[in-house]
Amino acid sequence: MLANIAGMYAVYHGPSGLKNIARRVNLAAQMAGRIFEHYGFNLLASPKENSPYFDTITIVDCDAHKLDLAFVKQGININVINDK
């Protein structure tokens, strides 16, 4: 059923619509990455280095739980993988 829904999503938006969605998602990830770097966070893949990433930013070397609490207060969900 999930595959059918994904297929219908693709059909509904069409090739150009899917490309626009992908560009918007990637641009949001790049912007977020630049903001995190501006505030001194270290990223696993940096937008400045033109590292290949699509929609996921990995922040390293920070207090993950403290960062998570700050995001929750703003109504933003993040995925904390570990404390490191």
C-alpha positions as CSV (number, residue, x, y, z in Angstrom):
1,M,0.0,0.0,0.0
2,L,2.8,2.4,0.8
3,A,4.4,1.8,-2.6
4,N,1.0,2.6,-4.2
5,I,0.8,5.9,-2.3
6,A,4.4,6.7,-3.3
7,G,3.6,5.9,-6.9
8,M,0.5,8.1,-6.9
9,Y,2.5,10.9,-5.3
10,A,5.0,10.7,-8.1
11,V,2.3,10.6,-10.8
12,Y,0.4,13.5,-9.2
13,H,3.5,15.8,-9.1
14,G,5.1,14.6,-12.3
15,P,8.8,14.8,-13.2
16,S,9.1,18.6,-13.0
17,G,7.2,18.7,-9.7
18,L,9.4,16.1,-8.1
19,K,12.5,17.9,-9.2
20,N,11.2,21.2,-7.7
21,I,10.4,19.4,-4.4
22,A,13.9,17.8,-4.4
23,R,15.5,21.2,-5.1
24,R,13.5,22.9,-2.3
25,V,14.4,20.1,0.2
26,N,18.1,20.3,-0.7
27,L,18.2,24.1,-0.5
28,A,16.6,23.9,3.0
29,A,19.3,21.4,4.1
30,Q,22.1,23.7,2.6
31,M,20.7,26.7,4.4
32,A,20.4,24.9,7.7
33,G,23.9,23.6,7.3
34,R,25.3,27.1,6.7
35,I,23.3,28.4,9.7
36,F,24.7,25.7,12.0
37,E,28.3,26.4,10.8
38,H,27.8,30.1,11.3
39,Y,27.0,29.4,15.0
40,G,30.1,27.2,15.4
41,F,28.7,23.7,15.0
42,N,30.7,21.1,13.2
43,L,29.0,19.2,10.4
44,L,29.9,15.8,9.0
45,A,29.3,17.1,5.5
46,S,29.8,20.8,5.0
47,P,27.8,22.9,2.4
48,K,31.0,25.0,2.0
49,E,32.9,21.9,0.8
50,N,30.2,21.0,-1.7
51,S,30.0,17.7,0.1
52,P,27.3,15.4,-1.4
53,Y,24.3,15.4,0.8
54,F,20.6,15.7,0.0
55,D,18.3,16.2,3.0
56,T,20.2,15.2,6.1
57,I,22.6,17.2,8.2
58,T,24.8,15.5,10.7
59,I,26.1,17.7,13.5
60,V,29.1,16.2,15.3
61,D,31.0,17.0,18.5
62,C,28.2,18.7,20.5
63,D,26.0,17.9,23.5
64,A,23.2,16.2,21.5
65,H,20.7,16.1,24.3
66,K,21.1,19.8,25.1
67,L,20.7,20.6,21.4
68,D,17.6,18.4,21.2
69,L,16.0,20.2,24.2
70,A,16.7,23.6,22.5
71,F,15.0,22.4,19.3
72,V,12.0,20.8,21.2
73,K,11.4,24.2,22.9
74,Q,11.1,25.7,19.3
75,G,8.8,22.9,18.2
76,I,11.4,21.3,15.9
77,N,12.1,17.5,15.9
78,I,15.6,16.2,15.4
79,N,16.9,12.7,15.5
80,V,19.5,12.2,18.3
81,I,21.5,9.1,17.3
82,N,24.0,9.1,20.2
83,D,25.6,11.4,22.7
84,K,28.7,12.0,20.7
